[in-house]
Amino acid sequence: MKRRNFLKGASLAMAAAFGMLGAGAAQAAYPDRPITMIVPWGAGGGTDAVGRIFASLLEKELGVPVNVVNRTGGSGVVGHSAIATAKPDGYTIGIATVEIAMMHWAGLTELTYEDYTVLGQVNLDPGGLMVAKGSPYQTAADLLAAIKKEPEGTFKGSGTGQGGIWHLGFAGWMLSEGVDPAVAPWIPSQGSAPALKDMVAGGTDFVTSSLAEGRALIDAGEVVPLANMGEERLAIFPDVPTLKEATGSDWVVGAWRMVVGPKGLPEEVTSVLIPALEKAYNSPEYKEFMDGRGFGMVWRPADEAKAFMQKSDTDFGEVMKKAGLTK
């Protein structure tokens, strides 16, 4: 009798133990603790804003806090490195920006798109060409003709730092037109906002950046948009032609943002994150947020997004080599 009671008790204890293990396994299903979202750029900027809206939407989808951490420095290298070198467990993800397709060509880092698990593309802002309201060049074709005609150094452009995305936007355009980009010296700036203000004040002749970034000054009548460097006209500026329409150039360029994790994220993580990300992207809240700021909405799922990053890497490398911006 005692033996039967002992065996029965042992069986119950084992069952309870397995039950607890089962409960523990269920509790450990991803995600079961807060997630960190790394933004490689400063608080208050466009990438920070996109990171924070996604963090908020992912919290609702995943049921755990998603905390944004700004890791700035090194022209984006510090933050991008922090994402790439994080433990591939799904608890550190981040926003990779177009600079990841440029930084290694400039000799700033060895990181490339291959160092990440790409989860999806959530944004694309085509480049744009703008002049001040008093400029004698009111079309992209007029400006191009003048750049070709006048002596080297007559025109000055700006929009970002030396070798930055919008510098490449200008260089790529010039190369597509058979013109050496050095014909118009590039004036480095800390971004499009100060570059646009300097242009309005007469410091430069044109700015290449996204038209969304120039929206306030365009609406105020201080800046005139001549073209956008995307494949089609923008809904917020339907009367502004594409570069193809304006000059016949096939050059297209844009700043983009991807949600990524470190390389090697397991399937049990990506199978949760990717659907949650797509649902967040398709939410009314995200559309309202992006439309309100004039940011471009583009969704590419993981495989397509990685292929797009690879093409961007190749295209930027070619332009940077021809423009003498590689190291």
C-alpha positions, 0 to 999 in steps of 0.5 A: 500500500505504501509502495502504491502511495509512493508511486502515485505521489511520485507520478503526481510530482513528476506531472506537476513538474512537467506542467510547470516546465510547460508553463515556463515554455509557454511564458518564454515564447517570443517576446516575453520581455521589452524590446529595444529599438535602436535609431542611429540618428538624433532625437527629433529627426525624421528617422527618430520619428519613424522609429518612435511611431513604429515602437508605439505600434509594435507595442500594441501588436507584440504586447511588450514595451518597445523602447527607442534608444538613439545611438548617434555618432560616426555619421551613422556608424555607431547606431548601425554597428549597435544593431549589427552586433547585438545578440540575435535573439529579437530583443534588439532591432533598429532602423537602418537608413540609406547610409548603410549603402554608402558608409562602407564605400566611404571607408567609414565602416565595413558594415553592409546590408549583409550584416543584418536580418532585414524585416521590411522596408517602411519608407522611401523619400525620393530626392528633389531639386529646389531653388530659391524663389528669386532664381532665374532658373525655374525648370530643371532643364534651365538649371542643367543648361546653365550648369553645362554652359557656365564655367566650373564653380559658377554654381554651388549646391548643398543639402547634406554633408560631403558624400551624403545621400543628397550629395550623391543625388546631385552627383548621380544626376550630373553623371546621368547627364554626362557632366562631371559633378565637380562642375558645381562645388558642393557646400556641406551642411548638417542636413537639408533644413540649414541648407535650404535656409542658406539657399534662401539667403543666397548662399547657394544656387540649389538644394537637392533633398527630399521635397518633403523636407522642403515642404514648409518653405515651398508652401511659404513660397520661399523655395521652388521645387523643380523636380523630384528624383523618384519614378513617379510624381508625388501626391503632395506635389502633383505638379512637380515633374520627375527628373525623367520628365524634366530633363530625360534623366533616368537617375532615381534616388531616395532616402529610405528606412528599413526595420532590421535586426542583427544577422541570424535572427531565428525563424521563431522571432522573424515569424512574429516580428515580420507580420507585426511590422506589416500590420503596423505599417498598414495601420491608419495611425502610421498612414496618418503620421506619414501623410502629416509629415509628407514622408513617403510610404513604401512597404517591401517585405523582407526578401524584396527589401534586402534585394532593394538594399543590395541594388542601392549598395551597388548603385551608390558604389558606382556613383561614389567611385565616379565622383571620387568619393570612395576610400 
